[in-house]
Structure formats: structure tokens, C-alpha cells
Amino acid sequence: MKLSAFRHLAFAAFLLLGCFRAAAADTPWLTDYTQALQQAKAENRNVLLDFTGSDWCPVCIQMEKEVFNTPQFRDYAAKNLVLLRLDFPVSKPIPAKLKEQNDHLVDAYGVGDFFPVFILADPSGKVLIRNVGHVDGGPSGFIAMLQGKKA
């Protein structure tokens, strides 16, 4: 009887530990630029700006599946980045204030009409790395690009 109780307790601890790890690795994408810069400054991290067309851009959708939704990228981001998604959807509405912010940032960062655009910026918003379009190599290739390395 005591061994059975121990197994249940050990299993519960294992599940709880898994939940904490999953929560830590699931870094949310922010949508507010000012908030992202404030968080980056407070945490001494860089900001990854993802200019995307989440519901119409095939490359954006592919990057979401192949890179951003992987444990490897989520773990890296949770330890190193503040994530900022600047979305330009066609079929889903976004609040006017958010659209205004995103339009302003397209101009401020010189983003053209081709998506996706990934910008790694320091906590002041200064561009460190810019990439337009697909990044080869899955999460490893994307992380290498963010680190200024070739995949």
C-alpha cells in the first residue's frame, strides 16, 4: 500500500514539473511595441519583431508551423527574447489602435510589402538583424540567424 501511494505522489510530481517546464517554454507573443521594449529592458533581452500576415501569407504560416511552434524555438525564446508579433491580417479584424501602431512600425522599420520580415532589435528598438522571407533550417536555422550565424 505504501509503495502505491509513493508511485502516485511521484507521478503527480512528474506531471507538475512538466507543467512548469511547459509554461516556462511557452513565451507569449506580445502585440504592444512599448510593452515589448519595456519588458526587454527590464529583462536585458532583445526583441524579435515578426511582421506577418498570419491569415494570408503562405511563408508566414509556414514559419509559424516549422519554427515558432517548435519546442526548440520556444525554449530559446523563453531564455533569450521578448517576442512581438506585428500582424497584418486580411480576414480577421484587429483593433484600430493596434493597426495604427503596426502601420507606424512598418514605416519606422522600413518594412516593404513582402512578408514575413523578422527584425531582432535591442531594448531601445535599434535594429541588430533584419531578415526578409523564409529562413531555411527550421528552428536551428532560425536561431542561428538570430545569433548572426549562418545555418
KAZILIN-V183643 format. One record per run of one state. SS is the DSSP state (a for helix, b for strand, c for the rest). FROM is the first residue (numbers start at 1). LEN is the number of residues. If there is no record, write none. Layout:
ss->SS from->FROM len->LEN
ss->SS from->FROM len->LEN
This chain:
ss->c from->1 len->1
ss->a from->2 len->24
ss->c from->26 len->3
ss->b from->29 len->2
ss->c from->31 len->2
ss->a from->33 len->11
ss->c from->44 len->2
ss->b from->46 len->7
ss->c from->53 len->5
ss->a from->58 len->11
ss->c from->69 len->2
ss->a from->71 len->10
ss->b from->81 len->7
ss->c from->88 len->8
ss->a from->96 len->13
ss->c from->109 len->8
ss->b from->117 len->5
ss->c from->122 len->5
ss->b from->127 len->6
ss->c from->133 len->5
ss->a from->138 len->9
ss->c from->147 len->5
